[in-house]
């Protein structure tokens, strides 16, 4: 069986350790690339080092905001901001609840309430749905827009604030205790036969699963990311597995 392995098997204690290892291993190699608009000539490239720095910054801000063990709903299309938020919530000890942006505002609000959401990260273009969710679970100032420019709580402002906190006190990030067998991801099924059911996953479950299978999967150096990120295949393979073997993810 080992003769069929395409990559050396590696294991990581938690998502934070994976991010740090990937940065040390792949450095300035491109981790994510994308165009702001489909027809743009210029491609924005983000290195593994830059990705690590953004995760450090956002995690530091979330730790300061008391995200530990809190349910954080994440809604939006696959984007660099989505990836940074995914890794940062887990690295800060929060519980990520990724939901389908195409659900109705009522269904999203009902599911967020069922999950016990205390933070909401979402794209600006679903602002009306975000307001319904916020009203349903009383989020108030805990709504963060991934790609907005004029809102007070945006990913950009949190990254800037978090960078200051990380620079002033790196221990808060590196010494944050992470229980990798505790609930870290609450993923809801599509609800084909009724309301979606919440599936409880730990960091250990995701990391060990990918460590076991990634050694047998042959990826090219660059992958086009098209899978919905709220699906476990889209997030686990696209965001965790590809980082493990240093692929560039081009976000379609």
BELKA-V620822 format. One record per run of one state. SS is the DSSP state (@ for helix, = for strand, . for the rest). FROM is the first residue (numbers start at 1). TO is the last residue. Records with the same first field share a line. If there is no record, write none. Layout:
SS: FROM-TO ; FROM-TO
This chain:
.: 1-1 ; 5-14 ; 27-29 ; 35-43 ; 65-70 ; 76-79 ; 92-94 ; 100-104 ; 116-116 ; 123-123 ; 138-139 ; 146-153 ; 169-170 ; 175-182 ; 189-197 ; 217-221 ; 226-231 ; 245-247 ; 252-252
@: 2-4 ; 15-26 ; 48-64 ; 80-91 ; 105-115 ; 124-137 ; 140-142 ; 155-168 ; 171-174 ; 203-216 ; 232-244
=: 30-34 ; 44-47 ; 71-75 ; 95-99 ; 117-122 ; 143-145 ; 154-154 ; 183-188 ; 198-202 ; 222-225 ; 248-251
